[in-house]
Amino acid sequence: MIVGAAVVELHVHGSQSLKQKRGVVRSIVQRLRNRFNVSVAEIGGQGTWQVAVLGIVSTGSDRKYVRGQLDKALAYVEELHLAEVTGGDVELIEMCYEGREDDPDDELSPGDFGAAHAGDGGESGDED
């Protein structure tokens, strides 16, 4: 089983209250859930008016599919133009289980781990 997790950092321009920010975040979360069938939660920035961090998770048996779903979800958040994407990252984890058939073509490579989202201009992380 492949578990893919993505983190996307957002800046909600023009938000003057937590209520306004929650409205934008709620819209993004619902659209992601409906369009990509992923699990989404706000995992950071809950106490700020303009910053939100979303966690997005997908599972499957094909790493290319899971990675593709998460990459598409991150690109979709950017395309919505509801908030500025200030950072993002995707990681995949292979979880073994009893009875799993070994498939040498389905092994994870180092490139599947910790690669920054292609559209964010590099590593996400510290903000000045």
C-alpha positions in Angstrom: 0.0 0.0 0.0 1.3 3.5 -0.9 0.4 6.4 1.4 1.0 9.8 -0.1 0.9 13.0 2.1 1.2 16.5 0.9 1.5 19.8 2.8 0.4 23.1 1.2 1.1 26.4 2.9 -1.4 29.2 2.0 -1.5 33.0 2.5 -5.1 34.3 2.3 -4.8 37.8 1.1 -7.4 40.3 2.2 -8.6 38.2 5.1 -9.5 40.5 8.1 -10.8 37.8 10.5 -10.5 34.2 11.3 -14.1 33.8 10.0 -13.1 35.1 6.6 -10.1 32.9 6.4 -12.1 29.8 7.5 -14.5 30.5 4.7 -11.7 30.4 2.1 -10.1 27.4 3.7 -13.4 25.5 3.9 -14.0 26.2 0.2 -10.6 24.9 -0.8 -10.9 21.8 1.5 -14.4 20.9 0.1 -13.3 21.3 -3.6 -10.2 19.1 -3.0 -12.3 16.4 -1.3 -14.9 16.4 -4.1 -12.6 16.6 -7.1 -9.7 14.3 -6.0 -11.3 12.0 -3.3 -8.5 12.8 -0.8 -8.5 13.5 2.9 -7.8 17.1 3.8 -7.4 18.9 7.1 -6.1 22.3 8.2 -3.0 21.3 10.1 -1.5 24.7 10.9 -2.1 28.4 11.1 -5.5 28.0 12.9 -4.9 31.1 15.1 -3.9 33.4 12.3 -6.0 35.5 10.0 -4.1 35.0 6.8 -2.0 31.8 7.0 -3.3 28.3 6.6 -1.5 25.0 6.3 -3.4 22.1 4.8 -2.5 18.4 4.9 -3.7 16.2 2.0 -3.6 12.4 2.0 -4.2 9.8 -0.6 -3.7 6.0 -0.6 -3.5 3.4 -3.3 -1.5 0.5 -4.7 0.2 2.4 -7.5 2.8 5.0 -6.4 2.6 6.9 -9.7 -1.2 7.3 -9.4 -0.9 8.5 -5.7 1.8 10.9 -6.5 -0.1 12.2 -9.5 -3.2 12.7 -7.5 -1.3 14.8 -4.9 0.6 16.8 -7.5 -2.7 17.5 -9.3 -4.3 18.5 -6.0 -1.5 21.0 -5.3 -1.7 22.5 -8.8 -5.5 22.8 -8.4 -5.2 24.8 -5.2 -2.9 27.2 -7.1 -5.4 27.4 -10.0 -8.3 28.3 -7.7 -6.6 31.7 -6.9 -8.5 31.8 -3.6 -5.2 32.0 -1.7 -1.5 32.3 -2.6 0.4 29.0 -2.3 3.6 29.9 -0.4 5.0 26.3 -0.1 4.2 22.7 -0.7 5.7 19.3 -0.4 4.7 15.7 -1.3 6.0 12.5 0.3 5.2 8.8 -0.3 5.4 6.0 2.2 5.3 2.3 1.2 3.5 0.2 3.9 4.0 -3.5 3.7 1.4 -6.0 4.8 1.2 -9.8 5.1 0.4 -11.5 1.8 1.7 -8.6 -0.4 2.9 -9.8 -3.7 6.4 -8.4 -4.5 6.6 -6.5 -7.7 10.1 -5.2 -8.6 8.5 -2.6 -10.9 6.6 -1.1 -8.0 9.5 -0.3 -5.8 9.9 3.3 -4.5 12.9 5.3 -5.6 14.7 8.1 -3.7 13.0 10.6 -6.0 9.6 9.6 -4.5 10.5 11.0 -1.1 10.7 14.6 0.0 10.5 16.1 -3.5 9.2 19.7 -3.4 6.2 20.6 -5.4 7.3 21.6 -8.9 5.3 24.8 -8.9 6.6 26.3 -5.6 10.1 27.4 -6.7 12.0 25.1 -4.4 12.0 23.9 -0.9 9.2 24.9 1.4 10.2 25.9 4.9 11.2 28.9 7.0 9.5 32.1 6.2 11.2 35.4 6.9 
